Amino acid sequence: MKYVSVEEMISIEKAAVAAGHSYDAMMEAAGRGLAEVIQEEFGHLPQKRLTALVGSGNNGGDALVALDYLLSRGWQVSALLFRKRSPQDLLMKRVRDNGGTILDCSEYPQSRDSIQHELSEANLILDGVLGTGIKLPIREPLDDLLGFVKEEINGLRKKPLIVAVDCPSGIDCDSGQAAQMCLKADLTVTMAAVKQGLLRFPAYDYVGDLQLVEIGLPDGLPEMENIRREVIETEWVKQILPERSLNAHKGTFGTALIIAGSVNYPGAAILAGESAYRIGAGLVTMAVPETIYSGVIGNFPEATWIQLDDLDGAISSSAIEQIKEALERPTACLIGPGLGTNYCSRDFLKKVLRLKTLPPLVLDADGLRLVANKKDWPGVIPAGSVLTPHPGEMSYLTGIPVDEIQRDRVGIAEKYAQDWDQILVLKGANTVIAHPGGQTKILEAAHPALATAGSGDVLAGIITGLIAQGISPFEAAAGGAWIHARAGFIAAGEKAYSASVLAGDISDSIGQVVFD
């Protein structure tokens, strides 16, 4: 799924028209696709009673087309016009001719009674009032009208499900800002591409589940093909995962070297190593400070181990001699989880990064903080490594305040991926994975179960395990983020309370992520 700005979407539609695909044809395809999604998701409802809130623009048109198709599937439908449409509107005629009801509710508050009645009768509301091009604030009287609808729905004993057409009405689809009277959708069906504001907060709180339908764009349309931002999809993840043949052996799936841990954070190393194994790495080698070795080996007997010289419970700079030979075999290396920020570990890391031959690197957590203490640090990390900062670590690396990073996560990630010549995984709700060559993947996933101590160590281990198996670092980073999120969702479902999910639960759930 392409991820676009409003301006890019307008350009795509204009190019489609120039190529001979009319706006009417796009609306017909969008409405038909919308109706198919509604039928598939909600056709089981015992009373298929739908009320559409209809505006004067394309979103209202998409909604009316959908109503026409749903009428033929046995739905009872009504359309409440919140903005006047032309009396000669052929879409309204189609709905009327096929048995639907259309009510002009644009004169508010005179229309209150009609609105109240229709909302109380519906078990599904279709929100097609405002589209992707609106800018806030919403003007009178529409703001009062939408506010009244929201108040009425919230007051109903049995609340109807809400489906938004392209976007919930009252969302700025560029900035992600949301009007107070915006309705929270259970499902948003977006057209042709995901608009960037839908995955920004606070808008994302109003989107619900997100599905995309096509609008019949011509194949190979340059304005669409040239978009290099995409939302990660299940099918894409399935395609990048390596096959596991019957005659495979552990060497087939590579070796992941995990350099991690300290006396204060021994668990970080275990979480990362176990996750690399659970995603399919053939062998995981753990390089940890000698101080913690005896305490952690019993928790992870499947790994092979390297006991590194330590000082005060952290890896010593003298451990470089022990790690040189070990770095020749792995097909991926993770450095950072639980290292601590001891000066001796910082010196050790500097020496590692000076080595001429290194496997593909993932740099995470304390590894990022340690390397950032060097003034010219981007130049010492091998190009094309994977950096996995959360917003706080990103702020430390860039000097940009966290709130500024959060306002433009995609733009910030892309800028620094290119500036640093690294693959950047900006973690957090709707994680962004940016390639220095300009390609970006956005993870559509936000869940409190993922916001738990050690969750990032699990993600780093997954990414490293995928790289070890021969997947390109960028694909491993994006696919790993998707798998990590889905494992978190599964863990939350098993615990029945997201606050009870531990990072180990996420790691344990990796094998349950279903791709079929």
matplotlib code that plots the C-alpha trace (Angstrom):
import matplotlib.pyplot as plt

x = [0.0, 1.4, 1.7, 1.0, 0.4, -2.8, -1.0, 0.4, -3.0, -4.4, -1.6, -2.2, -5.9, -5.2, -2.7, -5.3, -7.8, -5.3, -4.6, -8.4, -9.7, -12.4, -13.3, -16.7, -15.0, -12.7, -15.8, -17.6, -14.6, -14.2, -17.8, -18.0, -14.9, -16.3, -19.5, -17.6, -15.6, -18.8, -20.5, -17.5, -17.0, -20.5, -22.8, -23.3, -25.3, -28.8, -30.3, -28.4, -29.5, -27.1, -27.3, -24.8, -23.7, -23.2, -21.3, -21.2, -17.9, -16.3, -16.5, -20.3, -20.3, -18.3, -20.8, -23.8, -22.3, -21.7, -25.3, -26.5, -24.5, -25.5, -29.2, -28.8, -27.3, -30.3, -29.3, -31.8, -30.1, -30.7, -28.5, -28.5, -27.3, -25.1, -24.3, -26.6, -26.0, -27.5, -31.1, -30.0, -27.3, -27.5, -26.0, -28.9, -31.3, -29.7, -30.2, -33.8, -34.7, -33.4, -35.3, -33.0, -34.1, -32.4, -33.1, -31.8, -30.4, -28.2, -30.5, -29.5, -31.0, -34.2, -33.0, -32.3, -35.4, -34.7, -31.1, -32.0, -34.4, -32.1, -29.1, -31.2, -32.4, -29.0, -26.5, -23.9, -23.0, -21.1, -19.2, -18.8, -19.1, -15.6, -12.8, -9.0, -8.6, -10.2, -8.4, -9.3, -11.2, -14.5, -16.9, -20.4, -23.0, -21.2, -19.2, -22.4, -24.0, -21.1, -20.9, -24.6, -24.2, -21.3, -23.2, -26.2, -24.2, -22.4, -25.8, -27.2, -27.6, -26.5, -23.9, -23.7, -20.5, -18.9, -17.1, -15.3, -15.0, -11.3, -10.9, -13.0, -14.7, -12.7, -9.2, -6.4, -5.0, -1.6, -0.9, -2.9, -4.8, -8.4, -11.4, -13.1, -16.4, -14.6, -16.3, -14.2, -14.4, -14.3, -13.0, -11.6, -11.7, -9.2, -9.0, -6.0, -3.3, -2.9, -2.9, -0.1, -2.2, -4.1, -1.0, -0.2, -1.5, -4.1, -5.8, -4.8, -6.9, -10.0, -9.1, -9.9, -8.9, -7.6, -8.3, -7.6, -9.6, -8.5, -10.0, -9.1, -5.9, -4.2, -1.4, 2.1, 0.9, 4.2, 2.7, 1.8, 4.8, 7.3, 5.9, 8.6, 6.8, 4.7, 2.8, 4.0, 1.6, 1.3, 1.9, 5.1, 6.4, 5.5, 7.5, 10.7, 10.9, 13.4, 12.1, 13.1, 13.7, 13.5, 17.2, 18.3, 20.8, 21.7, 24.3, 21.7, 20.1, 23.2, 24.8, 23.8, 26.4, 24.9, 27.3, 25.2, 24.6, 26.2, 25.8, 22.8, 21.1, 21.8, 18.2, 18.6, 21.1, 18.8, 15.8, 17.7, 19.4, 16.3, 14.4, 17.1, 16.6, 12.8, 12.8, 14.9, 18.6, 20.6, 23.0, 23.2, 26.4, 26.3, 29.2, 28.7, 30.8, 32.4, 30.7, 27.2, 28.0, 27.4, 24.1, 22.6, 23.9, 21.3, 18.5, 19.7, 21.3, 20.7, 23.3, 27.0, 28.9, 31.9, 33.0, 34.4, 36.8, 35.0, 35.5, 33.0, 30.4, 30.6, 32.6, 36.2, 38.1, 40.6, 37.8, 38.5, 41.1, 38.6, 35.9, 38.1, 38.1, 34.4, 33.5, 34.7, 32.0, 28.6, 26.3, 24.9, 25.9, 23.9, 25.6, 24.0, 21.2, 22.0, 25.7, 25.4, 27.2, 30.5, 33.5, 35.3, 32.4, 32.5, 36.2, 35.4, 32.8, 35.0, 37.6, 35.0, 33.9, 37.5, 37.9, 38.1, 35.9, 32.5, 29.3, 26.1, 25.5, 22.5, 23.2, 20.6, 20.0, 23.2, 25.2, 23.7, 24.3, 27.9, 28.8, 27.0, 29.6, 32.1, 31.8, 32.0, 30.1, 28.1, 31.4, 32.7, 29.7, 29.7, 27.3, 24.1, 24.0, 20.7, 20.2, 17.1, 16.5, 13.3, 12.4, 14.4, 17.5, 16.8, 16.8, 20.1, 21.6, 20.3, 19.8, 16.2, 13.5, 11.4, 8.1, 9.6, 10.6, 7.2, 5.5, 7.4, 8.5, 8.7, 10.5, 13.0, 13.7, 14.3, 16.5, 18.9, 18.9, 20.3, 22.6, 24.1, 23.9, 22.3, 19.0, 17.1, 14.3, 12.5, 10.6, 7.3, 3.7, 3.7, 7.4, 9.2, 11.9, 13.9, 16.6, 19.4, 18.4, 15.0, 12.8, 10.6, 8.3, 5.8, 4.4, 0.7, 0.7, 0.3, -0.4, 0.4, 1.5, 4.6, 5.5, 7.2, 10.8, 12.9, 10.5, 13.2, 15.7, 13.2, 12.9, 16.7, 17.1, 14.4, 16.0, 19.4, 18.1, 16.5, 19.7, 21.6, 19.4, 20.4, 17.6, 18.7, 19.1, 16.3, 13.8, 14.8, 14.3, 10.8, 9.7, 11.1, 9.1, 5.9, 6.6, 7.5, 4.2, 2.1, 3.8, 2.9, -0.7, -0.8, 0.8, -1.7, -4.6, -3.2, -2.8, -6.1, -4.6, -2.0, -0.3, 0.5, 2.6, 6.3, 9.0, 9.6, 5.9, 6.5, 9.5, 7.6, 4.8, 7.1, 6.4, 2.6, 2.6, 0.4, 1.1, -1.6]
y = [0.0, 3.3, 6.0, 9.5, 13.1, 14.8, 16.7, 13.4, 11.8, 14.7, 14.5, 10.7, 11.3, 14.0, 11.8, 9.0, 11.4, 12.5, 8.9, 8.4, 7.1, 9.6, 10.8, 9.1, 5.8, 6.2, 6.9, 3.9, 1.6, 3.1, 2.8, -0.8, -1.7, 0.0, -2.0, -5.3, -4.6, -3.7, -6.9, -9.0, -7.5, -6.9, -9.0, -11.4, -8.8, -10.0, -6.6, -5.1, -1.5, 1.2, 5.0, 7.0, 10.5, 12.1, 15.3, 17.1, 15.9, 12.7, 11.0, 11.5, 10.1, 7.0, 6.5, 6.8, 4.3, 1.9, 2.2, 1.3, -1.9, -2.8, -2.4, -5.3, -7.4, -7.0, -4.0, -1.3, 2.0, 5.7, 8.7, 11.8, 14.7, 16.9, 19.1, 19.8, 17.9, 18.8, 17.7, 16.1, 14.0, 10.6, 8.9, 9.9, 8.8, 5.4, 5.0, 6.2, 4.0, 0.9, 1.5, 3.6, 6.7, 10.1, 12.8, 16.4, 17.1, 20.1, 22.6, 22.2, 22.3, 21.7, 18.2, 17.0, 14.7, 13.0, 12.5, 11.1, 8.6, 7.3, 7.0, 5.0, 2.6, 1.9, -0.8, 0.6, 4.2, 5.1, 8.4, 10.0, 13.7, 15.1, 13.9, 14.0, 17.6, 19.4, 21.8, 22.4, 23.9, 22.7, 25.6, 26.2, 24.8, 21.5, 21.5, 21.7, 19.0, 16.6, 17.4, 16.6, 13.3, 12.3, 13.1, 11.2, 8.1, 8.2, 8.3, 5.3, 2.2, 0.0, 1.9, 1.3, 0.4, 3.2, 2.9, 5.9, 6.5, 7.3, 9.0, 9.9, 13.2, 15.9, 14.5, 16.5, 13.8, 15.5, 16.6, 14.0, 16.6, 15.7, 17.9, 17.4, 16.4, 13.7, 10.3, 7.3, 4.7, 1.0, 0.6, 3.1, 2.1, 4.3, 4.7, 3.8, 4.7, 5.4, 9.1, 10.0, 11.8, 8.6, 7.0, 10.1, 11.0, 12.0, 11.0, 7.3, 7.1, 7.7, 5.3, 1.9, -1.0, 0.2, -1.4, -0.2, -0.5, 0.2, 2.8, 1.4, 3.4, 2.6, 0.1, 1.7, 5.2, 7.0, 9.3, 6.2, 4.0, 6.7, 6.9, 5.2, 5.2, 2.1, 0.6, -2.9, -5.6, -9.3, -10.6, -8.6, -10.1, -13.6, -13.1, -12.0, -14.9, -17.6, -21.1, -23.8, -26.9, -30.4, -31.1, -27.9, -27.9, -25.2, -23.7, -23.1, -20.4, -18.5, -17.4, -14.4, -13.0, -11.0, -8.7, -7.6, -7.5, -6.1, -6.8, -4.5, -5.7, -9.4, -10.1, -7.8, -10.2, -13.2, -11.6, -10.6, -14.0, -16.0, -13.8, -14.3, -18.1, -17.9, -16.1, -18.8, -18.2, -21.4, -20.6, -17.8, -17.0, -14.9, -12.6, -11.4, -10.1, -12.9, -11.6, -12.4, -15.6, -18.1, -16.4, -16.4, -19.6, -21.8, -19.7, -20.1, -23.5, -23.4, -20.7, -20.9, -18.5, -16.3, -15.0, -11.5, -9.7, -7.3, -4.3, -3.4, -5.8, -4.4, -5.4, -4.3, -2.7, -5.5, -7.9, -6.8, -9.5, -12.1, -10.9, -10.5, -14.1, -14.5, -11.8, -13.8, -16.4, -14.7, -13.6, -10.9, -9.1, -7.2, -4.9, -3.0, -4.5, -4.0, -3.0, -0.1, 3.1, 2.3, 4.1, 0.7, -0.6, 2.6, 2.0, -1.6, -0.6, 1.9, -0.8, -3.1, -0.5, 0.1, -3.5, -3.8, -6.9, -6.9, -8.8, -6.8, -4.9, -4.0, -1.3, -1.0, 0.6, 1.3, 0.6, 3.8, 5.9, 4.7, 5.4, 8.8, 10.1, 10.2, 13.5, 12.0, 8.8, 8.3, 8.0, 5.1, 2.8, 0.7, 2.0, 0.2, -0.9, -1.0, 1.5, 1.0, 4.1, 4.9, 8.6, 9.3, 7.7, 9.5, 12.8, 11.9, 11.1, 14.2, 16.9, 17.3, 17.4, 14.3, 16.1, 17.5, 14.1, 12.7, 15.4, 14.3, 10.8, 9.8, 13.0, 12.8, 9.1, 9.7, 12.7, 10.9, 7.6, 9.5, 11.8, 8.9, 6.4, 3.9, 1.9, 3.7, 2.0, 4.8, 2.8, 3.7, 3.6, 3.1, 2.4, 3.9, 2.1, 4.3, 3.3, 5.8, 5.2, 6.8, 3.8, 3.9, 1.3, 2.3, -0.2, 0.3, -1.0, 0.6, -1.3, -0.7, -4.4, -3.4, -0.6, -2.8, -3.1, -5.3, -5.1, -3.3, -6.1, -8.6, -6.5, -6.2, -9.9, -10.6, -8.2, -9.7, -13.3, -12.4, -10.8, -13.9, -16.0, -13.8, -11.3, -7.8, -5.5, -3.2, -6.0, -7.6, -4.4, -3.8, -7.5, -7.8, -4.8, -6.3, -9.7, -8.1, -6.1, -9.1, -11.2, -8.5, -8.5, -12.3, -12.1, -9.4, -11.7, -14.6, -12.4, -10.7, -7.5, -5.6, -4.4, -8.0, -8.6, -9.0, -8.8, -12.5, -13.1, -11.2, -13.4, -16.6, -15.6, -15.1, -18.7, -18.1, -15.3, -16.6, -15.8, -17.9]
z = [0.0, -1.1, 1.6, 0.2, 1.0, 0.0, -2.7, -4.1, -4.1, -6.1, -8.6, -9.0, -9.6, -12.2, -14.0, -14.1, -15.7, -18.2, -19.0, -19.8, -16.4, -15.4, -11.8, -12.3, -13.0, -10.0, -7.8, -9.2, -8.4, -5.0, -4.0, -5.3, -3.4, -0.3, -0.5, -0.9, 2.2, 4.2, 3.0, 3.8, 7.3, 8.4, 6.1, 9.0, 11.0, 11.8, 10.8, 7.9, 8.5, 7.3, 7.6, 5.5, 6.5, 3.1, 2.1, -1.2, -2.4, -3.6, -0.3, -0.4, -3.9, -2.9, -0.1, -2.4, -4.9, -2.0, -0.9, -4.4, -4.4, -0.8, -1.6, -4.0, -1.2, 1.0, 3.1, 4.2, 3.6, 4.1, 3.2, 5.4, 3.3, 5.6, 2.6, -0.3, -3.5, -6.9, -7.3, -10.6, -8.9, -10.6, -7.7, -5.4, -8.2, -8.2, -4.5, -4.6, -7.6, -5.9, -2.7, -0.5, 1.4, 1.1, 3.6, 3.3, 6.8, 5.8, 7.6, 11.2, 13.9, 12.0, 11.0, 14.5, 14.8, 11.4, 12.4, 15.8, 14.3, 11.6, 14.0, 16.5, 13.8, 12.2, 13.3, 10.9, 10.2, 7.0, 7.5, 4.1, 5.0, 4.6, 2.6, 2.5, 1.3, 4.3, 6.5, 10.1, 11.8, 10.5, 9.8, 11.0, 10.7, 9.9, 13.1, 15.2, 13.0, 13.4, 17.1, 17.5, 15.7, 17.9, 21.0, 19.8, 19.0, 22.3, 24.0, 22.3, 24.5, 21.6, 19.6, 15.9, 14.2, 12.2, 8.8, 7.5, 3.8, 2.9, 6.3, 9.4, 8.8, 10.6, 10.0, 8.4, 6.2, 6.0, 9.6, 11.4, 13.5, 14.4, 15.1, 18.4, 16.7, 14.6, 14.8, 15.9, 13.2, 13.8, 10.2, 7.8, 4.1, 2.3, -1.4, -3.7, -1.1, 2.6, 3.4, 5.6, 8.3, 9.0, 10.6, 12.6, 16.1, 17.2, 13.9, 14.2, 17.4, 15.1, 12.3, 13.7, 11.5, 8.1, 4.7, 1.2, -1.9, -5.5, -7.7, -11.0, -11.7, -14.9, -14.6, -14.4, -13.7, -13.1, -10.4, -8.4, -9.2, -8.2, -4.7, -2.6, 0.8, 1.5, 4.3, 5.2, 4.1, 5.1, 1.6, 1.3, 4.6, 3.4, 0.2, 1.9, 4.4, 3.3, 2.5, 5.0, 2.9, 4.3, 3.9, 5.6, 8.4, 11.0, 8.7, 6.0, 8.2, 9.2, 12.4, 14.5, 16.9, 19.8, 21.7, 24.6, 28.3, 31.5, 35.2, 35.4, 32.2, 31.6, 30.5, 27.4, 25.9, 26.5, 24.9, 21.8, 21.4, 21.9, 19.4, 16.8, 17.2, 17.2, 13.9, 12.4, 12.7, 12.5, 15.3, 17.8, 19.5, 22.6, 23.5, 27.0, 30.0, 31.9, 35.1, 33.9, 31.9, 34.8, 35.6, 32.1, 30.4, 32.2, 30.8, 27.2, 26.7, 22.9, 22.3, 22.0, 24.3, 24.3, 27.7, 27.3, 29.5, 31.7, 34.0, 36.7, 35.2, 31.6, 28.5, 28.7, 25.9, 26.1, 24.9, 21.3, 21.0, 22.0, 19.5, 16.4, 15.5, 16.4, 14.0, 11.0, 11.1, 11.7, 8.9, 11.1, 14.3, 16.9, 19.3, 22.0, 24.1, 27.8, 27.3, 29.7, 29.1, 30.9, 29.3, 28.8, 26.8, 24.7, 24.0, 23.1, 20.6, 19.0, 18.4, 17.0, 14.5, 13.4, 12.2, 8.5, 8.1, 9.8, 9.2, 8.6, 11.7, 13.8, 16.4, 19.1, 22.5, 24.5, 21.4, 19.9, 23.0, 23.2, 19.6, 19.6, 22.1, 19.3, 17.4, 13.9, 14.8, 11.6, 9.7, 11.8, 11.3, 8.2, 5.6, 5.3, 8.9, 10.8, 13.6, 15.8, 18.0, 19.9, 19.9, 23.0, 21.5, 18.2, 20.1, 21.7, 18.3, 16.5, 19.2, 18.0, 20.8, 21.0, 20.4, 17.1, 16.0, 16.8, 14.7, 11.6, 12.1, 8.5, 7.4, 10.2, 9.6, 5.9, 6.4, 8.8, 7.0, 4.0, 6.0, 7.9, 5.0, 7.3, 7.5, 10.2, 12.2, 14.2, 16.7, 18.4, 17.4, 13.6, 13.3, 10.3, 8.4, 6.1, 3.6, 2.6, -1.0, -0.4, 0.1, 3.2, 4.9, 7.5, 10.0, 10.6, 14.2, 17.6, 20.8, 24.4, 24.7, 22.7, 25.1, 27.7, 28.9, 26.7, 23.7, 21.7, 22.5, 21.0, 17.9, 17.5, 17.8, 15.2, 12.7, 13.3, 13.0, 9.6, 8.3, 9.4, 7.1, 4.1, 4.0, 3.0, 6.0, 4.9, 4.3, 7.5, 9.4, 7.9, 8.0, 11.5, 12.7, 11.3, 12.9, 16.2, 16.3, 15.4, 18.1, 20.5, 19.5, 20.0, 23.4, 24.4, 23.3, 25.4, 28.5, 27.9, 29.4, 27.5, 30.7, 31.7, 28.5, 29.2, 26.5, 26.9, 26.0, 22.7, 21.9, 22.8, 20.4, 17.3, 16.2, 16.4, 13.9, 11.2, 7.5, 5.8]

ax = plt.figure().add_subplot(projection="3d")
ax.plot(x, y, z, "-o")
ax.set_aspect("equal")
plt.show()
